[in-house]
């Protein structure tokens, strides 16, 4: 997943320090999600997260396995971009 190609970060109108994610490509185009809790498992081998669907033109819920996979790929992309930006400083 690539930021500003497959998804984009959008500021929430009510909070400037929180972001929603709008999906721009694929099965869930124009769906807007928001990540909640993100944590690493105790063994350090798994990343657990939850998210909610703020809007979806295809009426998908966070229980949809394909949407969960898409959200996971987006989250991984965001984390990788953050690490890359930190290392470039």
C-alpha positions as CSV (number, residue, x, y, z in Angstrom):
1,X,0.0,0.0,0.0
2,X,1.2,3.4,-0.8
3,X,0.2,6.7,0.9
4,X,-1.6,9.1,-1.4
5,X,-2.0,6.4,-4.0
6,X,-3.9,3.6,-2.2
7,X,-5.0,5.6,0.8
8,X,-4.7,9.1,2.3
9,X,-4.6,10.5,5.8
10,X,-7.3,13.0,6.5
11,X,-7.6,15.2,9.6
12,X,-10.8,14.9,11.6
13,X,-12.8,18.0,11.6
14,X,-13.1,17.9,15.3
15,X,-9.5,17.0,16.3
16,X,-6.3,18.2,14.6
17,X,-4.1,15.6,16.2
18,X,-6.0,12.6,15.1
19,X,-6.4,11.1,11.6
20,X,-8.8,9.1,9.6
21,X,-7.8,7.0,6.6
22,X,-9.6,7.2,3.3
23,X,-9.1,4.2,1.0
24,X,-8.5,5.3,-2.6
25,X,-8.2,2.1,-4.5
26,X,-9.5,-1.5,-4.5
27,X,-12.6,-3.2,-3.2
28,X,-13.2,-0.6,-0.4
29,X,-12.7,2.6,-2.4
30,X,-13.9,5.7,-0.5
31,X,-14.2,3.8,2.8
32,X,-13.0,5.8,5.7
33,X,-11.5,4.0,8.7
34,X,-10.0,5.0,12.0
35,X,-7.5,3.0,14.0
36,X,-8.1,2.6,17.7
37,X,-5.7,0.6,20.0
38,X,-2.5,-0.6,18.4
39,X,-0.2,-2.9,20.5
40,X,2.5,-5.5,20.1
41,X,1.9,-8.9,21.7
42,X,3.9,-9.9,24.7
43,X,6.1,-12.2,22.7
44,X,6.8,-9.3,20.3
45,X,5.8,-11.3,17.3
46,X,2.3,-10.0,16.5
47,X,0.8,-6.5,16.1
48,X,-2.7,-6.3,17.3
49,X,-5.0,-3.4,16.3
50,X,-8.6,-2.4,16.2
51,X,-10.3,0.0,13.9
52,X,-13.7,1.3,13.1
53,X,-15.4,2.2,9.9
54,X,-16.5,5.8,9.8
55,X,-18.0,5.7,6.3
56,X,-18.3,3.0,3.6
57,X,-20.3,3.3,0.3
58,X,-20.4,-0.5,0.3
59,X,-21.8,-0.9,3.8
60,X,-18.8,-2.9,5.1
61,X,-18.1,-3.3,8.8
62,X,-14.9,-3.9,10.7
63,X,-15.9,-7.6,10.9
64,X,-15.2,-8.0,7.2
65,X,-12.1,-10.2,6.9
66,X,-11.0,-8.6,3.6
67,X,-11.4,-5.1,5.0
68,X,-9.4,-6.2,8.1
69,X,-6.6,-7.3,5.7
70,X,-6.7,-4.0,3.9
71,X,-6.6,-2.1,7.1
72,X,-3.6,-4.2,8.3
73,X,-1.8,-3.4,5.0
74,X,-2.5,0.3,5.4
75,X,-1.3,0.2,9.1
76,X,1.9,-1.6,8.1
77,X,2.5,1.1,5.4
78,X,2.0,3.9,7.9
79,X,4.4,2.3,10.3
80,X,7.0,1.7,7.6
81,X,6.7,5.3,6.4
82,X,7.1,6.6,9.9
83,X,10.2,4.5,10.5
84,X,11.7,5.6,7.2
85,X,11.0,9.3,8.0
86,X,12.6,8.9,11.5
87,X,15.7,7.3,10.1
88,X,16.1,10.0,7.5
89,X,16.4,12.7,10.1
